[in-house]
Amino acid sequence: MNTTKKLLASVAALTLLLGSAQAEGPYRNPDNKNLTDPGEGTYPVPYKMPVVSEITEVLNRIRGYMDVSTPTRVVDKKTGNQITDFSKPTRDAVFAPSSGDYGIMVYEMGVVHAGLFKAAEATGDQRFTDMTKRHFQFFADTLPYFRAQEQQFKLERANSFSRFLDPRALDDSGSMCAALMRARALKIGPDLSTMIATCSDWVANKQFRLPDGTMARKRPQAVSLWGDDMYMSIPALAEMGRMSGKREYFDDAVKNTLQMSNYLFNPQLGIYTHGWHANIPDAPRFYWARANGWAVLAMSDLLDVLPKDHPGYPKVLAQLRASLKGIAELQSGSGLWHQMIDRNDSYLETSASAMFVYVIAHAINQGWISPTTYGSVAQAGWTGLVSKVTAKGEIEGICVGTTLAGDQTYYYHRPTSVNALHGYGPTLLAGAEMIKLIKNPNIAVEHRVRTYHYMPKAAGQTDYREHH
């Protein structure tokens, strides 16, 4: 077989493998039609221009997996038998557990719903909202039952509805609260105003704060700030502002964005440390990637609904731009980012990478950052993410739940699991926004000198005559 035929056979074989997370490189870029080009390298991930149909297929794979993995049934926890009579509560009634432990009321599921909404918008396929409708109708149908169960048996945290009967943390409230309000605005599913009232009251009025009003926790120290809580509070406050029209919620969201950034953001590195403790404010800083993901996702969500004439708008936008610059500079050669974002000997982590891809692509589409600077960063990130989605729709390389720790060893050795829900919503968000980026009518993508250049269409003609 001559060299050209061998190359053609290799490209054909690689094309068949592009959709599988199990496939491994090296990959040759199929957008370069010169199969004998000695200047074309090979890559550990399928480095190529994304195609809308391929992204849509990935999103549908994830949607299908999420749908079959999240039952909405009430069962007896001892026997596993389904309970359909909601007239009289029993002590052992619980939500049916999912095979992957994907809780239907946990904060990570709020991000899944956000991703499904965006996927429906980007693809025009309303089937992406079917799971949300099913979950939320289940909430509407079972809330009275589990409220009666709690009144009779006083189960507290053992009650499957406890997060919305007796919220005790931002993790119980903020992310799902934002999802409920977005669904209401989009007219997806039933009106869950009772649940919205409970969770929004916790976020706005009951969460522990610093004396200056910054969202805080009483763990792991008596007074600690978590970067995660930017997402667990700010989008909900922003949606409360949009839903109610009350400026005070926007003011609170902006205040928390700027004050949490003041405590956690390192302007020299352009990234966020995971947390801060009041009793040891000069403690060593640990730059966990997902905390950075939560931070930029929160700012992006806030800017989406914050009135542009709000005095905090340019300040939040400036903070987002500074963060994305720092994040982009730390992207790995696979397109993904590291678990400890500033440490390239830590493993590549999927959930944070997906958040970064979404926010970068979204910021380009919104005109907040330049496509010329950031378009290929988002594209390379999506290329890395695709390699983590299995044929089944599971997502690999997701760091499991992680506390605010004080040593690198803990962070470096957090397990990854396809059962960690944290990566599913962000990957849906990332894919949906990449579809919008590819279809953005104001951007042209040029494949020149074996790479990609995202150009504003009004930027003028480029000249590559010196390149062959």
LINURJO-V440590 format. One record per pair of residues at least 4 apart in sequence whose C-alpha atoms are under 8 Angstrom apart, sorted by sequence separation. I is the first residue (numbers start at 1). GAP is how many residues later the second one is. If there is no record, write none. Layout:
I,GAP
I,GAP
This chain:
1,4
2,4
3,4
4,4
5,4
6,4
7,4
8,4
9,4
10,4
11,4
12,4
13,4
14,4
43,4
50,4
51,4
52,4
53,4
54,4
55,4
56,4
57,4
58,4
59,4
60,4
61,4
62,4
63,4
64,4
65,4
66,4
67,4
75,4
76,4
77,4
89,4
97,4
98,4
105,4
106,4
107,4
108,4
109,4
110,4
111,4
112,4
113,4
114,4
115,4
116,4
117,4
118,4
119,4
120,4
121,4
126,4
129,4
130,4
131,4
132,4
133,4
134,4
135,4
136,4
137,4
138,4
139,4
142,4
143,4
144,4
145,4
146,4
147,4
148,4
149,4
150,4
155,4
158,4
161,4
162,4
163,4
168,4
169,4
170,4
171,4
172,4
173,4
174,4
175,4
176,4
177,4
178,4
179,4
180,4
181,4
182,4
183,4
184,4
192,4
193,4
194,4
195,4
196,4
197,4
198,4
199,4
200,4
201,4
202,4
203,4
209,4
210,4
218,4
219,4
220,4
225,4
226,4
228,4
229,4
230,4
231,4
232,4
233,4
234,4
235,4
236,4
237,4
238,4
239,4
240,4
241,4
242,4
246,4
247,4
248,4
249,4
250,4
251,4
252,4
253,4
254,4
255,4
256,4
257,4
258,4
259,4
260,4
261,4
266,4
267,4
276,4
277,4
287,4
288,4
289,4
290,4
291,4
292,4
293,4
294,4
295,4
296,4
297,4
298,4
299,4
300,4
301,4
302,4
303,4
306,4
309,4
311,4
312,4
313,4
314,4
315,4
316,4
317,4
318,4
319,4
320,4
321,4
322,4
323,4
324,4
325,4
326,4
327,4
331,4
332,4
337,4
338,4
339,4
340,4
349,4
350,4
351,4
352,4
353,4
354,4
355,4
356,4
357,4
358,4
359,4
360,4
361,4
362,4
363,4
364,4
369,4
370,4
371,4
372,4
373,4
374,4
375,4
376,4
377,4
378,4
379,4
380,4
381,4
382,4
383,4
384,4
385,4
389,4
390,4
407,4
408,4
409,4
410,4
416,4
421,4
422,4
423,4
424,4
425,4
426,4
427,4
428,4
429,4
430,4
431,4
432,4
433,4
434,4
435,4
436,4
447,4
448,4
455,4
1,5
18,5
50,5
75,5
76,5
97,5
98,5
104,5
105,5
119,5
120,5
121,5
149,5
150,5
157,5
162,5
163,5
167,5
183,5
184,5
201,5
202,5
209,5
210,5
217,5
218,5
219,5
229,5
240,5
241,5
260,5
265,5
266,5
276,5
287,5
308,5
331,5
332,5
338,5
363,5
364,5
369,5
370,5
371,5
389,5
390,5
405,5
447,5
448,5
17,6
75,6
76,6
97,6
103,6
119,6
120,6
149,6
150,6
156,6
167,6
183,6
184,6
209,6
210,6
217,6
218,6
240,6
241,6
265,6
266,6
277,6
307,6
331,6
332,6
338,6
340,6
363,6
364,6
389,6
390,6
405,6
446,6
447,6
75,7
76,7
102,7
120,7
184,7
208,7
209,7
216,7
217,7
241,7
265,7
266,7
276,7
306,7
330,7
331,7
338,7
339,7
340,7
364,7
388,7
389,7
445,7
446,7
32,8
74,8
75,8
120,8
164,8
184,8
207,8
208,8
209,8
216,8
217,8
241,8
264,8
265,8
338,8
339,8
388,8
445,8
446,8
73,9
74,9
119,9
120,9
150,9
163,9
164,9
207,9
208,9
216,9
217,9
240,9
241,9
264,9
338,9
339,9
388,9
402,9
445,9
446,9
73,10
74,10
83,10
149,10
156,10
163,10
208,10
215,10
216,10
264,10
275,10
303,10
338,10
339,10
364,10
444,10
445,10
29,11
117,11
238,11
261,11
264,11
274,11
275,11
330,11
337,11
338,11
364,11
443,11
444,11
28,12
29,12
116,12
117,12
180,12
237,12
238,12
264,12
273,12
274,12
330,12
332,12
336,12
337,12
402,12
443,12
444,12
14,13
28,13
29,13
116,13
146,13
210,13
216,13
237,13
263,13
273,13
274,13
303,13
336,13
337,13
339,13
361,13
443,13
444,13
14,14
28,14
29,14
78,14
146,14
147,14
215,14
273,14
274,14
303,14
327,14
336,14
360,14
361,14
400,14
442,14
443,14
27,15
28,15
77,15
146,15
181,15
237,15
238,15
272,15
273,15
337,15
360,15
399,15
400,15
442,15
26,16
27,16
76,16
77,16
80,16
113,16
116,16
180,16
237,16
271,16
272,16
337,16
399,16
400,16
442,16
448,16
11,17
25,17
26,17
27,17
29,17
31,17
76,17
77,17
274,17
299,17
336,17
360,17
361,17
399,17
400,17
25,18
26,18
27,18
28,18
29,18
30,18
31,18
75,18
76,18
143,18
147,18
177,18
215,18
235,18
273,18
274,18
299,18
360,18
398,18
399,18
449,18
11,19
25,19
26,19
27,19
28,19
29,19
74,19
75,19
77,19
113,19
177,19
234,19
272,19
273,19
397,19
398,19
401,19
24,20
25,20
27,20
74,20
75,20
233,20
234,20
272,20
300,20
357,20
358,20
396,20
397,20
398,20
400,20
24,21
25,21
74,21
75,21
271,21
299,21
357,21
396,21
397,21
399,21
401,21
73,22
74,22
177,22
234,22
356,22
357,22
396,22
398,22
400,22
72,23
73,23
177,23
234,23
272,23
395,23
399,23
72,24
296,24
357,24
394,24
398,24
71,25
174,25
357,25
398,25
71,26
173,26
174,26
230,26
8,27
70,27
71,27
172,27
173,27
230,27
296,27
354,27
7,28
18,28
70,28
296,28
353,28
354,28
395,28
7,29
69,29
70,29
173,29
174,29
327,29
395,29
69,30
173,30
203,30
230,30
4,31
69,31
104,31
164,31
167,31
354,31
4,32
70,32
167,32
170,32
324,32
353,32
69,33
70,33
165,33
169,33
170,33
203,33
204,33
227,33
70,34
164,34
168,34
203,34
164,35
167,35
225,35
350,35
200,36
324,36
170,37
200,37
227,37
169,38
350,38
19,39
168,39
200,40
214,41
215,41
214,42
257,42
335,42
385,42
213,43
336,44
204,45
214,45
215,45
227,45
335,45
336,45
214,46
227,46
228,46
328,46
331,46
334,46
335,46
350,46
351,46
227,47
321,47
334,47
335,47
350,47
351,47
226,48
227,48
289,48
321,48
335,48
336,48
349,48
350,48
351,48
382,48
226,49
253,49
289,49
290,49
328,49
335,49
336,49
348,49
349,49
350,49
382,49
140,50
225,50
226,50
289,50
334,50
335,50
349,50
224,51
225,51
288,51
289,51
317,51
137,52
140,52
224,52
225,52
270,52
271,52
288,52
289,52
382,52
63,53
136,53
137,53
224,53
270,53
287,53
288,53
136,54
223,54
224,54
270,54
286,54
287,54
133,55
134,55
223,55
267,55
270,55
271,55
287,55
379,55
86,56
89,56
132,56
133,56
136,56
175,56
221,56
223,56
250,56
270,56
271,56
378,56
88,57
89,57
132,57
133,57
174,57
175,57
178,57
182,57
258,57
269,57
270,57
87,58
91,58
105,58
174,58
175,58
178,58
181,58
185,58
254,58
258,58
261,58
297,58
86,59
89,59
90,59
129,59
170,59
173,59
174,59
177,59
181,59
254,59
257,59
293,59
296,59
297,59
300,59
59,60
89,60
174,60
175,60
289,60
292,60
293,60
296,60
339,60
171,61
174,61
175,61
178,61
251,61
258,61
290,61
291,61
294,61
72,62
91,62
170,62
174,62
181,62
228,62
254,62
290,62
293,62
297,62
300,62
72,63
170,63
228,63
231,63
235,63
238,63
242,63
289,63
293,63
296,63
300,63
67,64
107,64
111,64
227,64
230,64
231,64
234,64
235,64
238,64
242,64
63,65
73,65
94,65
95,65
106,65
107,65
110,65
111,65
114,65
226,65
227,65
229,65
230,65
234,65
347,65
72,66
94,66
106,66
107,66
110,66
113,66
228,66
231,66
235,66
239,66
346,66
56,67
107,67
108,67
109,67
110,67
227,67
228,67
231,67
235,67
238,67
60,68
107,68
110,68
111,68
114,68
227,68
230,68
234,68
238,68
358,68
107,69
110,69
354,69
358,69
361,69
106,70
105,71
340,71
351,71
352,71
355,71
358,71
359,71
362,71
365,71
339,72
340,72
351,72
354,72
355,72
358,72
361,72
365,72
371,72
339,73
350,73
351,73
354,73
357,73
358,73
361,73
364,73
355,74
351,75
354,75
355,75
358,75
362,75
365,75
351,76
354,76
358,76
361,76
376,76
376,77
375,78
376,78
375,79
374,80
372,81
373,81
372,82
371,83
372,83
371,84
372,84
371,85
286,120
286,121
284,122
286,122
288,123
107,125
275,129
274,130
226,178
220,184
45,289
44,290
43,291
116,309
119,309
123,309
115,310
118,310
119,310
122,310
114,311
115,311
118,311
121,311
122,311
109,312
112,312
113,312
115,312
116,312
119,312
123,312
108,313
112,313
115,313
116,313
119,313
122,313
108,314
111,314
112,314
115,314
118,314
122,314
110,315
111,315
114,315
118,315
109,316
112,316
102,317
108,317
115,317
100,318
101,318
102,318
100,319
102,319
62,327
65,327
58,328
65,328
50,329
64,329
65,329
49,330
61,330
62,330
63,330
58,331
61,331
62,331
61,332
62,332
47,333
50,333
48,335
58,335
47,336
46,337
45,338
46,338
45,339
46,341
45,342
62,362
23,364
21,365
22,365
21,366
22,366
62,366
19,367
20,367
21,367
19,368
21,368
22,368
18,369
20,369
21,369
59,369
20,370
21,370
19,371
20,371
19,372
59,372
58,373
59,373
56,375
55,376
56,376
55,377
55,379
56,379
55,380
52,383
52,386
51,387
50,388
49,403
40,410
31,416
32,418
